[in-house]
Amino acid sequence: MNHLLKKTLLPLIILGLLTFLGLQLNNKNSAPKVVFTTIDGTKISMDSLVALINFWATNCTVCIKEMPQLISTYNQFNKQGFALIAAAMPDDPTSQVLNYTRQQKFPFPVMHDGLSEISSQFGDVNLTPTALIFDQQGHLLEQTIGEIDFKALHQLLNTKLNNKKDSA
């Protein structure tokens, strides 16, 4: 009886462990369940949006260089369900982030990750710029460390937002 029990349970235990491992690996490519609190106090969830989370800093030259293109991309795709959330890094002074975003008239939400709560939930992001793009189901589509390839980003957004016109 004991031998029969081992023969039956061992494959079930192995199958259960493999299923658990597969789910854990799959979750690594999924967006964490976070709610962003913007610098003006608004709360934002990424649920059912194609979202780009942009980790940046006011003292990052590449971040500042690509901001006009991020603004343009947001303006072009926002009405089709695209969200962009700019997450300023913890070492960036809040007042500096506020001044810069007001001066540049950012049309998208900005949050300051003062306690590293958001960057840690997205895999301990510590390099700027870092962009993470998620689909409507929260699956990671792309991660870019450094300057974004905006032509490729626009093609991806056209595909994911079911917009077939050329916008590169």
N, C-alpha and C positions, 0 to 999 in steps of 0.2 A: 504494500500500500504506500509506504513512504517513497519508494522508487517511482511509482506512478505519479505521485504528487510532484516530485522534483521534475519529472519529464514534462508535466503540464505547466507548472508554474514558471520554470526557468524561461521558456520562450515568451511567456506573457510579460515577465519582468523586463526582459531584454527589449521587447517591442515597446513597452511603456517608456523605458529610458530613451530609446531612439526617438520616439514621438516627442518627448519632453525636450530633448536636445534639438530636434528640428524646429520646434516652436521657439526655443530660445534664440537660435540662429536667425530665424525669420524676424523676430522682434528687433534685432540689432539694426535692421534696415527699415524700421518703422519710426515714425515721429513719436517722441514722448508725449504723453498726455499732459500738456502744460497750458496754462493760461498766462498770456503776456499782459503785463500792466504797463501801459505806455506812460511817457513822462507827463502826460496831462491827466492820468488816472483812469483812462479807458481800459477795459478788460477785453482781450481778444483771444478767441480760440481758433485753431486751424481747421476745425471740422469741416469737411466737404469743400475745401478750397484747394486749388493748386497754389502752393505757397512757396515763396523764396524767403528764407531767413538769412539776413545778411549781418554777420558779425563784423563790426567796423570800429574805428576810432578816429577822433578828430586829428590826431597826430600821425596818421597813416597816410602817406602820400598817394599810394595806389587807391585807397578807399576814397579819398577826396577826388581823385582823378575820375573814378568811375561813377560818382554820384549823379552827374547830369544824365548819363546813359541809364542809370537805374530809375531816375525820375521819368525819363522818356518812356522806358519799358513799362513802368507802372501805369502811366497815363494811357498808353496804347492798349494794354490788356486788362486793366482793372474791371471794366464793365462786362468782361466775359468770364469773370470768376477768378481772376488772378489776385492774390494777396502778396504784399511785400511787407515784411516787418524788419526794420533796422534795429539791431540790438547792439547798443554801444557797450564797449568792454568795461570791466570793473575799474580799471585804472584811469579811465577817462573822467575828468571832473564833470559832475552833473551840470554845473553852470555852463561849462564850455559846450557840452552836447546841446543844451537848450539854446544857447546863443547861435550855434552853427545851424541847427535845424530850422530855427525861426528865420535866420538870415537867408538861407537857401530855399525857404518855403517848401519844405518837404511835403508832398501830397500823401505820403504813406505814413503809417504809424511808426513811432520811434519809442524804444524803451531803453532804459539804462539798467544794465545788469550789474548793479552795484555790489551785490553779494555773490556773484558768479552762479546764481541759482539756475539761470537759463543755459549758460554756456556749459555747465557741468552736465545738465540733462541731455545735451546734444553731443555728448562724447568728449567732454572737457576741451572745448574749443579754446585755444589760446593764441592762435595766429590770425592776423588780420591782413587783408579781408578773407573771410571764409563765408562761402555761400552754400546753403543747403536747400535743395529744391525737392518738394514733396508733392505727390499727386493727391487727388480728392480722397483717397482711402488712407492717406498718411504714409504711403510707401516712399522711401527715399529714391528719387530719380537720378540725382546727381549731386556731387559735392565738389566744390571748387575752392582750392586754397590759392589765393592770388587773384589776379585780374580775371574777370568773367569774359568768356567769348560770347559777346552779345548776339552775333549772327546765329550761333548754335542755340543760345537761349531762346531767341525768337522762334526758331524752327521747332524747338521742343514745346514751347507754349502754344504755337499754332496747332501742333498735333494734339496735345493734351486738352486744349480748350475747344477742339473741333472747329477751328477757324482755319480754313484752307487758303486764305489769301496770303500772298508773299509780303512779309513785313520786315525782311532783313535789311 
